[in-house]
Amino acid sequence: MRRAKNNKTKEEKTQYLVLIDYDGTICNTAPYAYESMKFAIQMACEAVQINFFALNINWENLFHITRGTTEKNFIKSFCFQYNIPFNRFDYFEERFYAARAIWFKNMKSFRENTYDTYFPDAENFIYICKKNKNIHLRLITGNPKIVMKERLADHLMKYFIDHKGKLLGSFGDEALTREELINKTIEDAIKNIKNFSVKKDDLGFAKNIVYIGDAKNDVFSALNSYIKTVWVPSRSIQEVKNILATDYVIFLKKLLKDCFNVVNRIDDQLVLKMLSLNS
């Protein structure tokens, strides 16, 4: 006697989208990254016939007010602050991005130590995620795409490209704010990842999207987008303990519970639990 066929289809596993910042989160940003931006500003000034040396640029202030945003915002802030002619904005921006990429390309050919160094916990987290076909990694970075193609090491690049070799994520030449980059990436994922849709909890937070970043601006951009958020402000256990003890973090943890975590390692069990990876 034939056994009746089981017509029940297997329940599809949840598809997770992981949005991960680069500088300070995956990469231990070295001072030369900022030197490359200074070089690119100088080249862009020359391209629009502005005397770079006469500008007396306050780099500390410029980097401070644009940290955690995008290089498009960095350029906009610079152009307004230092009176770059409005009709030259677009060309200035174009030459800035190109010069940044050229700087990394040229420096790599002369000095091996210009390669970015990566946090071991970040590399381990990426490897863990890529073993699971239901987890989709995307870069969210203030760097332009042409710069990331030069900066991102080959052993990690392969985890952030599609079958056509396209670098996946949203980049600093595509929007002014981190929040715009986040929302742009989510929209792209809905269109292009098979069976992916945003699942929300009672608070309206996306249950299957996680953002991981190191800057406070990043964190609030992600929370404003109503997605689960991991803040990695430092790799120091003590520094993270101090931050966890602050009033506003205590409030956020009490309000958001498992939607918000502060850790010193990206491969922390709290983060893996957000992706159903530690069971």
Secondary structure, 3 states (H helix, E strand, C coil): CCCCCCCCCCCCCCCEEEEECCECCCEECCCHHHHHHHHHHHHHHHHCCCCHHHCCCCHHHHHHHHCCCCHHHHHHHHHHHCCCCHHHHHHHHHHHHHHHHHHHHHHHHHCHHHCCEECHHHHHHHHHHHCCCCEEEEEECCCCHHHHHHHCCHHHHHHHECCCCCECEECCCCCCCHHHHHHHHHHHHHHHCCCCCCCECCCCCEEEEEEEECCHHHHHHHHHCCEEEEECCCCCHHHHHHHHCCHHHHHHHHHHHHHEEECCCCCCHHHHHHCCCCC
